[in-house]
Amino acid sequence: MKIFGEFKTFAMKGNVIDLAVGIIIGAAFGKIVSSIVSDIIMPPIGLLVGGVNFTELTLVLKAATETTPAVSINYGNFIQVTFDFIIIAFAIFLLIKAMNAAKKKQEAAPVPPTPPAPSKEEVLLTEIRDILKNK
């Protein structure tokens, strides 16, 4: 039973919950970027290179027969996934750069000056005043 209590403590720590939220948002963000790449960016690029749909580019190693499917290298899909990765990495880079700039700006905010510490004479005079007040 002790191990379950330790696991509950571990799972409820802020870092683990933040990580879980980050993974969920990252997966959703990845789907959005994949859609942008495959539905918006790649069609014009395919048109520029002669109407090629990158996901359909394959190198057939062995043709399909009645009993076995074709064996092929799907390098077009690899190109598609590579574009997805580059765009996601660039978007994350821009996001982190913006966060760092905001953090730097927050750190650079002016801190109000602290009043100077009283001199030894002022401290001594304050003590004398307090002693005379108490008599």
PyRosetta script that sets phi, psi and omega in degrees:
from pyrosetta import init, pose_from_sequence

init()
pose = pose_from_sequence("MKIFGEFKTFAMKGNVIDLAVGIIIGAAFGKIVSSIVSDIIMPPIGLLVGGVNFTELTLVLKAATETTPAVSINYGNFIQVTFDFIIIAFAIFLLIKAMNAAKKKQEAAPVPPTPPAPSKEEVLLTEIRDILKNK")
pose.set_psi(1, -30.0)
pose.set_omega(1, -177.8)
pose.set_phi(2, -62.0)
pose.set_psi(2, -37.9)
pose.set_omega(2, -177.8)
pose.set_phi(3, -64.5)
pose.set_psi(3, -35.2)
pose.set_omega(3, 178.0)
pose.set_phi(4, -67.1)
pose.set_psi(4, -37.3)
pose.set_omega(4, 176.4)
pose.set_phi(5, -64.9)
pose.set_psi(5, -41.3)
pose.set_omega(5, 177.5)
pose.set_phi(6, -65.9)
pose.set_psi(6, -39.9)
pose.set_omega(6, 178.3)
pose.set_phi(7, -64.8)
pose.set_psi(7, -40.9)
pose.set_omega(7, 178.6)
pose.set_phi(8, -61.4)
pose.set_psi(8, -43.4)
pose.set_omega(8, 177.7)
pose.set_phi(9, -61.6)
pose.set_psi(9, -43.8)
pose.set_omega(9, 179.1)
pose.set_phi(10, -63.5)
pose.set_psi(10, -46.5)
pose.set_omega(10, -175.3)
pose.set_phi(11, -68.6)
pose.set_psi(11, -27.1)
pose.set_omega(11, -177.5)
pose.set_phi(12, -90.6)
pose.set_psi(12, -0.9)
pose.set_omega(12, 176.0)
pose.set_phi(13, -65.2)
pose.set_psi(13, 150.3)
pose.set_omega(13, -177.7)
pose.set_phi(14, -59.3)
pose.set_psi(14, -38.6)
pose.set_omega(14, -177.3)
pose.set_phi(15, -63.7)
pose.set_psi(15, -39.9)
pose.set_omega(15, -178.6)
pose.set_phi(16, -68.3)
pose.set_psi(16, -42.4)
pose.set_omega(16, 179.1)
pose.set_phi(17, -66.1)
pose.set_psi(17, -42.5)
pose.set_omega(17, 176.8)
pose.set_phi(18, -60.1)
pose.set_psi(18, -40.7)
pose.set_omega(18, 178.9)
pose.set_phi(19, -63.6)
pose.set_psi(19, -43.3)
pose.set_omega(19, 179.7)
pose.set_phi(20, -62.9)
pose.set_psi(20, -44.4)
pose.set_omega(20, 178.0)
pose.set_phi(21, -62.1)
pose.set_psi(21, -41.8)
pose.set_omega(21, 179.2)
pose.set_phi(22, -62.3)
pose.set_psi(22, -40.4)
pose.set_omega(22, 179.6)
pose.set_phi(23, -66.0)
pose.set_psi(23, -42.7)
pose.set_omega(23, 179.9)
pose.set_phi(24, -64.4)
pose.set_psi(24, -45.9)
pose.set_omega(24, 178.7)
pose.set_phi(25, -65.8)
pose.set_psi(25, -38.9)
pose.set_omega(25, 178.2)
pose.set_phi(26, -62.4)
pose.set_psi(26, -39.7)
pose.set_omega(26, 178.5)
pose.set_phi(27, -65.1)
pose.set_psi(27, -43.0)
pose.set_omega(27, 178.3)
pose.set_phi(28, -65.4)
pose.set_psi(28, -40.9)
pose.set_omega(28, 179.0)
pose.set_phi(29, -63.7)
pose.set_psi(29, -39.0)
pose.set_omega(29, 178.0)
pose.set_phi(30, -61.9)
pose.set_psi(30, -39.5)
pose.set_omega(30, 178.1)
pose.set_phi(31, -65.5)
pose.set_psi(31, -40.3)
pose.set_omega(31, 179.1)
pose.set_phi(32, -63.5)
pose.set_psi(32, -46.6)
pose.set_omega(32, -179.0)
pose.set_phi(33, -66.0)
pose.set_psi(33, -39.2)
pose.set_omega(33, 177.4)
pose.set_phi(34, -60.6)
pose.set_psi(34, -40.4)
pose.set_omega(34, 178.0)
pose.set_phi(35, -66.0)
pose.set_psi(35, -41.8)
pose.set_omega(35, 178.1)
pose.set_phi(36, -60.9)
pose.set_psi(36, -44.3)
pose.set_omega(36, -178.5)
pose.set_phi(37, -66.4)
pose.set_psi(37, -51.6)
pose.set_omega(37, -173.9)
pose.set_phi(38, -74.5)
pose.set_psi(38, -32.2)
pose.set_omega(38, -174.7)
pose.set_phi(39, -97.8)
pose.set_psi(39, -23.4)
pose.set_omega(39, -175.5)
pose.set_phi(40, -116.9)
pose.set_psi(40, -45.5)
pose.set_omega(40, -173.7)
pose.set_phi(41, -84.1)
pose.set_psi(41, -46.2)
pose.set_omega(41, -173.5)
pose.set_phi(42, -69.1)
pose.set_psi(42, -36.7)
pose.set_omega(42, 178.5)
pose.set_phi(43, -57.4)
pose.set_psi(43, -45.9)
pose.set_omega(43, 176.8)
pose.set_phi(44, -65.0)
pose.set_psi(44, -35.9)
pose.set_omega(44, 178.1)
pose.set_phi(45, -65.5)
pose.set_psi(45, -42.7)
pose.set_omega(45, 176.9)
pose.set_phi(46, -61.8)
pose.set_psi(46, -37.2)
pose.set_omega(46, 177.4)
pose.set_phi(47, -66.1)
pose.set_psi(47, -39.5)
pose.set_omega(47, 179.0)
pose.set_phi(48, -64.4)
pose.set_psi(48, -32.8)
pose.set_omega(48, -178.7)
pose.set_phi(49, -97.8)
pose.set_psi(49, 22.4)
pose.set_omega(49, 172.9)
pose.set_phi(50, 100.3)
pose.set_psi(50, 29.7)
pose.set_omega(50, 176.3)
pose.set_phi(51, 73.2)
pose.set_psi(51, 27.1)
pose.set_omega(51, -178.7)
pose.set_phi(52, -84.2)
pose.set_psi(52, 131.9)
pose.set_omega(52, 171.0)
pose.set_phi(53, -94.4)
pose.set_psi(53, 112.0)
pose.set_omega(53, -172.0)
pose.set_phi(54, -59.9)
pose.set_psi(54, -35.0)
pose.set_omega(54, -176.7)
pose.set_phi(55, -68.7)
pose.set_psi(55, -17.4)
pose.set_omega(55, -179.6)
pose.set_phi(56, -93.9)
pose.set_psi(56, -2.5)
pose.set_omega(56, -179.9)
pose.set_phi(57, -73.1)
pose.set_psi(57, 120.6)
pose.set_omega(57, 179.9)
pose.set_phi(58, -140.3)
pose.set_psi(58, 158.9)
pose.set_omega(58, 173.4)
pose.set_phi(59, -118.9)
pose.set_psi(59, 108.5)
pose.set_omega(59, -175.6)
pose.set_phi(60, -79.0)
pose.set_psi(60, 120.7)
pose.set_omega(60, 177.7)
pose.set_phi(61, -89.1)
pose.set_psi(61, -37.3)
pose.set_omega(61, 178.9)
pose.set_phi(62, -144.9)
pose.set_psi(62, 125.2)
pose.set_omega(62, -178.3)
pose.set_phi(63, -67.3)
pose.set_psi(63, 155.1)
pose.set_omega(63, 179.0)
pose.set_phi(64, -72.7)
pose.set_psi(64, 146.9)
pose.set_omega(64, 174.1)
pose.set_phi(65, -119.1)
pose.set_psi(65, -176.8)
pose.set_omega(65, 180.0)
pose.set_phi(66, -64.9)
pose.set_psi(66, -28.3)
pose.set_omega(66, -175.2)
pose.set_phi(67, -106.1)
pose.set_psi(67, -20.3)
pose.set_omega(67, -177.1)
pose.set_phi(68, -127.8)
pose.set_psi(68, 144.2)
pose.set_omega(68, 176.7)
pose.set_phi(69, -75.5)
pose.set_psi(69, 166.9)
pose.set_omega(69, 179.4)
pose.set_phi(70, -70.0)
pose.set_psi(70, 148.6)
pose.set_omega(70, 174.3)
pose.set_phi(71, -106.7)
pose.set_psi(71, 120.0)
pose.set_omega(71, -175.8)
pose.set_phi(72, -144.6)
pose.set_psi(72, 158.1)
pose.set_omega(72, 173.5)
pose.set_phi(73, -101.7)
pose.set_psi(73, 118.9)
pose.set_omega(73, -176.0)
pose.set_phi(74, -93.3)
pose.set_psi(74, 71.5)
pose.set_omega(74, -176.5)
pose.set_phi(75, -71.6)
pose.set_psi(75, -23.5)
pose.set_omega(75, 176.6)
pose.set_phi(76, -65.0)
pose.set_psi(76, -40.5)
pose.set_omega(76, 176.9)
pose.set_phi(77, -65.1)
pose.set_psi(77, -37.0)
pose.set_omega(77, 176.3)
pose.set_phi(78, -61.7)
pose.set_psi(78, -42.5)
pose.set_omega(78, 177.8)
pose.set_phi(79, -61.1)
pose.set_psi(79, -43.2)
pose.set_omega(79, 179.2)
pose.set_phi(80, -60.1)
pose.set_psi(80, -48.2)
pose.set_omega(80, -179.1)
pose.set_phi(81, -65.5)
pose.set_psi(81, -35.4)
pose.set_omega(81, 177.4)
pose.set_phi(82, -63.8)
pose.set_psi(82, -43.5)
pose.set_omega(82, 175.5)
pose.set_phi(83, -61.5)
pose.set_psi(83, -42.2)
pose.set_omega(83, 176.9)
pose.set_phi(84, -56.2)
pose.set_psi(84, -48.5)
pose.set_omega(84, -177.9)
pose.set_phi(85, -61.6)
pose.set_psi(85, -44.9)
pose.set_omega(85, -178.2)
pose.set_phi(86, -61.7)
pose.set_psi(86, -43.3)
pose.set_omega(86, -178.6)
pose.set_phi(87, -69.3)
pose.set_psi(87, -41.5)
pose.set_omega(87, 177.7)
pose.set_phi(88, -63.1)
pose.set_psi(88, -44.7)
pose.set_omega(88, 179.7)
pose.set_phi(89, -61.7)
pose.set_psi(89, -40.8)
pose.set_omega(89, 179.3)
pose.set_phi(90, -67.1)
pose.set_psi(90, -40.6)
pose.set_omega(90, 178.8)
pose.set_phi(91, -64.5)
pose.set_psi(91, -42.0)
pose.set_omega(91, 178.2)
pose.set_phi(92, -66.0)
pose.set_psi(92, -39.2)
pose.set_omega(92, 176.5)
pose.set_phi(93, -58.4)
pose.set_psi(93, -46.3)
pose.set_omega(93, 179.6)
pose.set_phi(94, -64.0)
pose.set_psi(94, -39.5)
pose.set_omega(94, 179.0)
pose.set_phi(95, -63.5)
pose.set_psi(95, -46.0)
pose.set_omega(95, -179.7)
pose.set_phi(96, -67.6)
pose.set_psi(96, -37.2)
pose.set_omega(96, 177.2)
pose.set_phi(97, -62.3)
pose.set_psi(97, -41.3)
pose.set_omega(97, 177.9)
pose.set_phi(98, -66.2)
pose.set_psi(98, -40.2)
pose.set_omega(98, 178.8)
pose.set_phi(99, -65.0)
pose.set_psi(99, -41.9)
pose.set_omega(99, 178.7)
pose.set_phi(100, -64.8)
pose.set_psi(100, -38.5)
pose.set_omega(100, 178.3)
pose.set_phi(101, -64.9)
pose.set_psi(101, -41.5)
pose.set_omega(101, 178.4)
pose.set_phi(102, -65.4)
pose.set_psi(102, -39.8)
pose.set_omega(102, 178.9)
pose.set_phi(103, -65.2)
pose.set_psi(103, -42.0)
pose.set_omega(103, 178.9)
pose.set_phi(104, -63.3)
pose.set_psi(104, -40.7)
pose.set_omega(104, 179.7)
pose.set_phi(105, -64.7)
pose.set_psi(105, -39.5)
pose.set_omega(105, 178.6)
pose.set_phi(106, -66.6)
pose.set_psi(106, -40.3)
pose.set_omega(106, 179.5)
pose.set_phi(107, -68.7)
pose.set_psi(107, -29.0)
pose.set_omega(107, -177.7)
pose.set_phi(108, -82.2)
pose.set_psi(108, -3.8)
pose.set_omega(108, 179.2)
pose.set_phi(109, -59.7)
pose.set_psi(109, 138.4)
pose.set_omega(109, -176.7)
pose.set_phi(110, -65.5)
pose.set_psi(110, 135.6)
pose.set_omega(110, 177.5)
pose.set_phi(111, -96.3)
pose.set_psi(111, 129.4)
pose.set_omega(111, -179.7)
pose.set_phi(112, -60.7)
pose.set_psi(112, 138.9)
pose.set_omega(112, -178.0)
pose.set_phi(113, -67.9)
pose.set_psi(113, 144.2)
pose.set_omega(113, 176.6)
pose.set_phi(114, -84.9)
pose.set_psi(114, 141.9)
pose.set_omega(114, 179.8)
pose.set_phi(115, -64.7)
pose.set_psi(115, 147.8)
pose.set_omega(115, -179.4)
pose.set_phi(116, -66.2)
pose.set_psi(116, 148.9)
pose.set_omega(116, 179.3)
pose.set_phi(117, -69.0)
pose.set_psi(117, 144.7)
pose.set_omega(117, 180.0)
pose.set_phi(118, -64.9)
pose.set_psi(118, 148.5)
pose.set_omega(118, 179.2)
pose.set_phi(119, -71.4)
pose.set_psi(119, 168.8)
pose.set_omega(119, 179.9)
pose.set_phi(120, -61.5)
pose.set_psi(120, -37.1)
pose.set_omega(120, -179.9)
pose.set_phi(121, -64.9)
pose.set_psi(121, -41.0)
pose.set_omega(121, -179.9)
pose.set_phi(122, -66.0)
pose.set_psi(122, -38.9)
pose.set_omega(122, 178.6)
pose.set_phi(123, -64.5)
pose.set_psi(123, -44.4)
pose.set_omega(123, 179.9)
pose.set_phi(124, -63.3)
pose.set_psi(124, -44.4)
pose.set_omega(124, 178.9)
pose.set_phi(125, -64.4)
pose.set_psi(125, -35.6)
pose.set_omega(125, 177.8)
pose.set_phi(126, -65.8)
pose.set_psi(126, -42.0)
pose.set_omega(126, 178.3)
pose.set_phi(127, -63.8)
pose.set_psi(127, -42.3)
pose.set_omega(127, 179.1)
pose.set_phi(128, -62.6)
pose.set_psi(128, -43.2)
pose.set_omega(128, -179.8)
pose.set_phi(129, -61.5)
pose.set_psi(129, -41.6)
pose.set_omega(129, -178.4)
pose.set_phi(130, -67.2)
pose.set_psi(130, -38.1)
pose.set_omega(130, 178.7)
pose.set_phi(131, -64.6)
pose.set_psi(131, -45.1)
pose.set_omega(131, -179.4)
pose.set_phi(132, -65.5)
pose.set_psi(132, -33.6)
pose.set_omega(132, -179.3)
pose.set_phi(133, -68.2)
pose.set_psi(133, -34.8)
pose.set_omega(133, -177.7)
pose.set_phi(134, -78.4)
pose.set_psi(134, -15.6)
pose.set_omega(134, -178.5)
pose.set_phi(135, -81.4)
pose.dump_pdb("model.pdb")
